[in-house]
Amino acid sequence: MKPVKSGFFYNRGSRWLLSGLMGGLLSLACLHAVAAPAAVSAAVPGAVSVNDAPAATVPVSAAPAWFAGGRPTAEAIEAVRMLEMAATDGLNPADYSASALAQAVNQAARAAQPPLAPERQAALAGMLTQALEHFVSDLHSGRVAPRDVHAAFAPAAKLLDPRSYVRDAVASHRLTAAVRAAAPQLPLYDNLRQALTRYRLLASDPALQGPLAPLPGSKLTPGQDYAGLAGLAQKLIALGDMAPDAPVPARFDAALVDGVKAFQARHGLQADGIVGKGTYAQLNVTMAARVRQIELTLERLRWTPLLLGQRMVVVNVPEFVLRAYEVNDGRIEVKATMNVIVGKALDTRTPLFFQDMSLIEFSPYWNIPPSIAKAETVPKLRRDPSHFNQEGLEFVAANGQVDRALSEGNLAAVLAGKMRIRQRPGPRNALGDIKFIFPNTDNIYLHHTPAPQLFKRDRRDFSHGCIRIEDPVALARFVLQEQPAWNEERIRAAMQSGTSKTIRVQPSLPVVIAYATAMAGGDGKVHFFADIYGHDKVLDAALKRR
């Protein structure tokens, strides 16, 4: 499985500007939650008549200039058009009473209608202001609190004040540009918006709605007969995995096999051209479900803190991929990409958060977490005492004294929380030969592994929560780039020394543990990944409860 070319910051070859719009109101360092204004749907229940509009809830002096001479300005018409198009960002136009406001504004713009009286004008202006402020806030910061959907991205200081932002945008006659600047300024976001439009069209095609014909057995292999060849070809062509003019063979072969391989590569599956249970299931996922995956990823991008600095590391959990990014002259470059192993979906999920990497430990000790020691290590040592020396284990007392003798008393002390077990540096060490530390309350870190064969698996949630990395030398070179004394030769020597050594990363750099089940590149390809932790389901439910 090949990872998406450039992940969260796919650049499409164009320059990505780090500066915001309108006097620096937008900071692209973090896209955290901002309290949204109250929804206007209650104030605009259905079609709005300008003659029956309620009194404005926004002070007239604070409202933008939506009207002139009792008629809506170009900005007012522009505003309702953007509200009606909120779905292109994966948002719901009904949340902003888009249709009702468009009807009211368009009615007021008709020459056959008398100009609005001042009080009616103020009322409609107030409702339009509230709706646009609500939209801008949702677009910039999202609609749910990250911590409510298992993402420990704590809100920072407010980065955008919707009221002043909208007022200034209207006053400067740059409303469209300002609203677009409120959205995440990430190439991935723009790519996913385009993908959303495309997949909505696919979801409206009746020919793509039904499931494929059952497989002829447990799997479909090249050369086999299959009753669903025509339907399979139709779906692969529609998804862009097979050329439109490719001939459909009499059997599952040639272009169809290549199309399946392309499809598998986009869905985190082994690209072997064999339609097994996993591939068949992915082929039968509805286009409506894919639309929702894209919408949920757009929502996550509004509050996942990207970009945090000129250099950073991002792990996308459901993709099982780490990327190291660097920004040079406004251009985002991927310096390292590697497979990772994350926490088991069943009981030891890797948490979502961000923190600065500040330390690297070469030839590390593994201090076995108490939960693992009590549930796994102690019972195993009681069953098989030889495991103690084979794995290079030792006991450490509260005062730091080391005891390398296995005894029932020491095991009891571990269970009582009076001692801990650690594994010495060496070829069997669970952390491998290097550990990347970004201090956090969950004690999660990046590390190598003595079992690299697991990186060949398609699904890689095998750990107790920490993240195992496939290419530690490449990551160390990236992390220590500003410390030239730590060249590759010295890094490898420290990893192989067998003596623990910890160094400080200068300067520290951000690490983000993110979660995106849909990714899109500038080449138009959209990649989908399984919702291994069920976070998309939780987010979907939270959005529906609003």
C-alpha positions, 0 to 999 in steps of 0.5 A: 500500500502506497501512502497518499503522496503528500498527505495533509499538505498536498500542494498541487505544485502551487505555492501555499501562502502562510499569511492570512487575509485582512490584517492578520485576523487569521492565524493558520498555526492552529484551527481551534474551536471558536464559540459559534454565534447562536443559530438563526434558524429559530429566528427565521422559521421557514420562508422569511417575509420582510414585512413580518421579520422579527426585530433585529437581535444584533445592534444596528450600529454593529451590523454590516452595511447590507442595505442602501436606500432600502435595497440589498447591496451587492454584498448582501446578495453575495452573502446569501449566495455563499450561505446557499453554497455552504454544502460545498464545504460539507456544511448544512445550508439549513443551519444558516437559514440560507433558503429563507434569507435568500428569498427575503433578500431577493424579494427586497431586491426586486424593483417591483417591491417598495424599498424596505422601511428602516425597521424592516431593513434593520431586522433583515440585516440583523438576521443576515449578519447572525447567519453569516457570523455563524457560517464563518465561525463554523467554517473556521473552527468547526461545529463541535468541540474536539474533546467531545469527539475523542480529540485532545486538541484544546482550544487556544485563544480566539483567533477570529472574532466572527462579528468584526471579521464579517463587518470588516469584510463587508466594509472592504468589499472583500466578502467572498475572499474573506469567507474563503480565507476563514476556511482551513488554508490547506491544500488538502481541504481544497482538494477534498472540497473538489472531491466532495462535489465529484462524489456527490455527483457519483452518489446521484447516479442510479447506476452506481447505487446497487451492490456488485454481483456476489463473488464466485466463491471466497474471492475473485482471482485473475482469469476467473469468470464473473457474472458482475464484470460489467458492473465492476467495470462501470464502477471502476471507470466512474471512480477513475480507477479504470480508463473509460475506453478500456475494453471489458474482457470476457473474464476477470483479467487485463484492464479490470485487474489493473483497475482493481489494483488501483482501487485497492491502492486508494483504499489502504488494501494490498494492491494484488488485483484479487477481489477478496472479502475486504476489497469486495466490501470496499467496492460495495460502500455506497457513494453516499457513505464516501460523501459523508467520509469527506464531509467529516474529514473537512470538519476535522480539518477545521480544528486539527492544528495544522500547520503549527510551525515551519517543520512538523511531524504528522501521524494519520492514524487510520492511514497508518502513515507518518509524514515529516513536513517542512515549509520553504519559501511558502512551499510545503515539502514532504521530507520523510514518509513512512508506515507506522503501527498504532494502538489496537482498536479494541482496547489500546487506541492511540489518542489524538493530540499535539505536543512538541517533540523535545527529546530523543533517547538512543538505545532506550530503556523500556519502562513497562507501564504499570497497566501492562506489567500487571496485566501481562508481564507479571502473569507471564513471568509467573508462567515462564520465569525464563522470560525474565532473562531472555527479554533483559528485564530488571526491577527498579525500586522507588529510590531508583535501585535496580534489582536483576533477580526475579523473585515472587517478592519483587513481582508482588511489589510490582503489583502493589505499585512499589516497584516497576519493571523495565527492559534494558537496551538491546536487540529484544527491547520493545522500543527498538533502538530509538525513542522520540519523546514529546511529553504528554499525559498519555505517555505516548511516543514514537519508537522503533521496533524489533518486529519490523515485519508487521509494517508489511500488513495492510492494517497495522493497529497492534501496539499498546498505544504508542506509535512504532515507526518504520524508518527511524533513521530518516525521522531522526535525520529530519528531527535533528536537521538543525543539529548538524553534529548529529549526522546519519553515522552518529545517529546509527552509532548511538542507536547501536551502542546498547547504552542509553543516551538522551539528547534534547531536540533543538529547536523542538518541533510539533507532533500532531496525531491526527485522524482522517479517513479521506485524503485527496491529492492534487492529482484528483485521486481520493484515498479512503481508509477504514474508521478503525477507532469509530471516531467518524461515527462519534463525530457524525453522531455529534453533528446530528445531535446539534 
